[in-house]
Every structure is written in C-alpha cells, then in structure tokens.
Amino acid sequence: MPARSPRPLHRSLHRLCGLLLTLPVLLWMGTGVLFHVKHRYAEAYEPLAVPLPPGTPSAWTEARRAPAELLAAGLLDAAGPLVLQRHPSGRPVLLGLHAGAGRAVDAGTGAVLPLADAATARAWALAAVAASAHAARYGTLAAALPEETQHASALLGRELPAYAFEFSGGKRVTVDRVTGEVAQTGALNDFIDASYRVHYLQWTPWRPLNLLLLALAVPGMLLLAGSGLWLARGRR
C-alpha cells in the first residue's frame, strides 16, 4: 500500500494558520500603510507657542540679573534646572524651582512672576491656536475646564499647574501657568496611539496577555510561510 502523502496535512495547517492570522495581518498591513503615509501627523504632533511680536529680542539681551544673584537671594533652588527664555508675558525670565515648585523670575528686575490666571491662560491658548498652521482644525473655544490640571513641562522636567481648554474641533489645549508652555492633544492623537497598539499586538491592557498574543503570532507566521513553501515545493 503506498505511503500517504503529507501534503494534505501541510495544506490543512497552511489553511488553519491563514484563517487565524487573516485579521492580524490585515491590521498590520493597514496600520503599516498609515505609519508610512503619516496622514495628519504634522497636525497631531504640532508644537504650539504663544507668538511674540516680530523683532522681539532674545531674552539674553534684557537679562540684567545673573542666575547666581537670584540663587543667592533664595529666589530659586540651586539644585534645580535653570532656563532663561522669553516668557509669553514678554518678559525675559529665568525658570527654575523654589521649594520643589516651579517658578518664573524676571531676569531683568528679579521680581517673581505670579502664576498665570485663567483669563491670561485663555488668552495665551487662543493666541497660540491662532498662530498654528492648522488653526482651522481646532475650531472655536468650546469650554474651559473648571479644575486646574497638570502639565508635563519640557523646560523644567516635572508636572506643573496648568489650565486646559476644549476646542470644538476635538482638541484640548493646555497652558502651563508657570512657564507659559502650550501643548495640545485630541482625538487624532488618540487614534494614532491606538493604531500603534494595534500594530504591535498590544490589543489588551494586560502586558502578559499581549506577550501571549505575540508568542502565538510569531510561530503562526512561521508555520504559514513554511507550509506555503512546502506546498509550493511539492508542485514542481
């Protein structure tokens, strides 16, 4: 009796792997195309800033108080970061920490700047959005969040008090009350972040389960490719 051909087994294995991996492969291809095209990525990750009048000089040209002088006066902590820049208020300021909290000190007069109030933060948010290359995508100011929030300051490297504003285009603009930094996020960012999770098989909130999906997908792809090559070889 002739030996049974192994091809039906390979064909069944190939078909099973193909059925199980259809959805992951389609999602991987679709999100890969999105990452390549980067549709609206510039808008999603656009940095915002309060525009200063044209010709505004560098903060260094108006800084009359040396950092060492402000540190010696106890206005800023010596152990913290120190950043000299032009504040949205127009003043040259030295940004740093005082008793662990963020602080802006006028580098010209040595006066401590108060935290921006809600009205000032609102004006800065509107000015930053108006200066954006994608201002039309923001729409109009829809609401100011009543509670103070936190902003991860890139200048001082920590969470600082901030106000947040919702725009009709689905974006949220956050204004740092200390540094005047302006940040934005929205539904577009959420969609892009979700597409990355889908692409890398991070389909659940649980890391062990995501690792299990990966552990099943990799050998599944190898079996799909291997069985396909075997079937193609057998047709010669």
C-alpha positions in Angstrom: 0.0 0.0 0.0 1.6 3.3 -1.0 2.5 5.8 1.8 0.1 8.5 2.4 1.2 11.9 1.1 2.0 14.5 3.7 0.6 17.3 1.5 -3.0 17.2 3.0 -1.6 17.8 6.4 0.5 20.7 5.2 -2.4 22.1 3.3 -4.7 21.9 6.3 -2.0 23.5 8.5 -1.5 26.3 5.9 -5.2 26.9 5.7 -5.7 27.0 9.5 -2.8 29.4 10.0 -4.1 31.6 7.2 -7.6 31.8 8.8 -6.2 32.6 12.2 -3.8 35.2 11.0 -6.0 37.0 8.5 -7.2 39.7 10.9 -3.7 40.4 12.5 -2.1 40.5 9.0 -4.7 42.9 7.6 -4.4 45.1 10.7 -0.7 45.0 10.5 -0.7 46.0 6.8 -3.3 48.7 7.3 -1.5 50.4 10.2 1.8 50.0 8.4 0.4 52.0 5.5 -0.8 54.6 7.9 2.6 54.9 9.5 4.2 55.3 6.1 1.8 57.9 4.8 1.7 59.7 8.2 -1.6 61.4 7.3 -2.1 64.5 9.5 0.8 63.6 11.7 2.2 67.1 11.5 -1.1 68.4 12.9 -1.3 65.8 15.6 2.1 66.5 17.0 2.3 70.2 16.2 4.1 72.2 18.9 2.2 75.3 20.0 3.6 78.5 21.4 2.4 82.0 22.2 3.6 84.2 19.4 5.8 87.2 20.3 5.8 90.4 18.4 8.1 90.4 15.4 11.6 91.6 16.2 11.4 90.7 19.9 15.0 90.5 21.0 16.5 87.4 22.7 15.9 87.1 26.5 19.7 87.3 26.9 19.8 91.0 25.7 17.5 92.1 28.6 18.7 89.8 31.4 20.1 92.1 34.0 20.1 89.8 36.9 22.7 87.0 36.9 21.5 83.5 37.8 24.0 83.4 40.7 22.4 86.5 42.1 18.9 85.1 42.1 20.2 81.8 43.6 22.0 83.7 46.4 18.8 85.6 47.1 16.9 82.4 47.6 14.6 83.1 44.8 15.4 79.8 43.0 16.8 76.4 44.1 20.4 75.8 43.2 19.8 72.1 42.8 17.0 72.5 40.2 17.1 73.3 36.5 17.6 76.9 35.3 16.3 78.0 31.9 16.5 81.6 30.5 13.8 82.4 27.9 11.3 84.9 26.8 8.0 84.4 28.7 4.6 84.7 26.9 4.1 87.9 29.0 7.0 89.4 27.0 9.5 89.4 29.9 12.8 87.7 30.0 12.5 85.1 32.7 14.7 82.6 34.5 12.7 79.4 35.0 13.6 77.1 37.9 12.3 75.6 41.1 11.6 77.0 44.5 10.9 74.6 47.4 10.2 72.0 44.7 7.6 74.0 42.9 8.1 75.7 39.5 8.8 79.4 39.5 9.5 82.1 36.9 11.7 85.1 37.9 12.0 88.2 35.9 15.6 88.2 34.7 15.6 92.0 34.3 14.1 93.1 37.7 14.4 89.9 39.9 10.6 90.0 40.6 8.8 86.7 40.9 6.1 86.3 38.3 2.7 85.2 39.6 1.1 82.1 38.2 -1.0 82.9 35.1 -4.7 83.2 36.0 -7.5 81.6 34.0 -8.1 84.7 31.8 -4.4 85.0 30.9 -4.1 81.3 30.2 -7.2 81.5 28.0 -5.7 84.5 26.0 -2.4 82.6 25.6 -4.3 79.5 24.3 -6.3 81.4 21.8 -3.1 83.3 20.6 -1.2 80.0 20.2 -4.0 78.4 18.3 -4.4 81.4 16.0 -0.7 81.2 15.1 -1.0 77.5 14.3 -0.7 76.3 10.7 -3.7 74.1 11.4 -5.8 76.7 13.2 -8.9 75.8 11.2 -8.8 72.2 12.6 -9.1 73.5 16.2 -12.4 75.3 15.6 -13.6 77.6 18.3 -13.0 77.6 22.0 -15.8 75.4 23.4 -15.1 75.2 27.1 -12.5 75.9 29.8 -12.1 73.1 32.2 -13.1 74.3 35.7 -10.5 72.5 37.6 -6.7 73.2 37.4 -4.8 70.4 35.8 -1.1 69.4 35.4 1.3 69.9 32.5 4.5 67.9 32.0 6.9 70.8 31.5 9.6 70.1 29.0 11.6 73.0 30.3 11.6 72.1 34.0 11.1 68.4 33.7 8.2 68.0 36.0 4.5 68.4 36.4 3.4 72.0 36.8 0.0 73.6 37.4 -1.9 74.4 34.2 -5.3 75.3 32.7 -6.9 73.3 29.9 -9.3 74.4 27.2 -11.5 72.3 24.9 -12.0 73.3 21.3 -14.9 72.4 19.0 -12.5 70.5 16.7 -11.9 67.9 19.4 -8.6 69.2 20.6 -7.6 70.1 24.1 -5.0 72.9 24.7 -3.1 73.0 27.9 -1.4 76.2 29.2 1.4 75.9 31.8 0.7 78.6 34.5 4.4 78.8 35.3 6.4 78.6 32.1 3.7 79.6 29.6 4.3 76.4 27.6 1.3 75.4 25.4 0.6 71.8 24.5 -2.2 70.2 22.5 -3.8 66.8 22.1 -7.0 65.4 20.8 -9.0 62.6 19.2 -6.4 62.4 16.3 -3.6 61.7 18.8 -5.8 59.0 20.4 -6.4 57.4 17.1 -2.7 57.3 16.2 -1.7 56.0 19.6 -4.4 53.2 19.2 -3.1 52.3 15.7 0.4 51.8 17.2 -1.0 49.5 19.9 -2.9 47.5 17.2 0.2 47.3 15.0 2.4 45.9 17.8 -0.3 43.5 19.1 -0.9 45.5 22.2 -4.6 44.6 22.0 -5.4 44.4 25.7 -4.5 46.5 28.8 -2.6 43.5 30.2 1.0 43.0 29.2 1.2 39.3 29.9 -1.8 38.7 27.6 -0.2 40.9 24.9 3.0 38.9 25.2 1.0 35.7 24.8 -0.6 37.1 21.6 2.9 37.8 20.3 4.1 34.4 21.3 1.3 32.8 19.2 1.6 35.2 16.3 5.3 34.7 15.6 5.3 30.9 15.3 1.9 31.1 13.5 3.5 33.3 10.8 6.5 30.9 10.5 4.2 28.0 10.1 2.1 29.8 7.5 5.2 30.7 5.5 6.8 27.3 6.0 3.8 25.3 5.0 3.3 27.6 2.0 6.8 27.0 0.8 6.5 23.2 1.3 3.3 23.1 -0.8 4.9 25.2 -3.5 7.9 22.9 -3.5 5.7 19.8 -3.8 4.1 21.2 -7.0 7.3 21.1 -9.0 
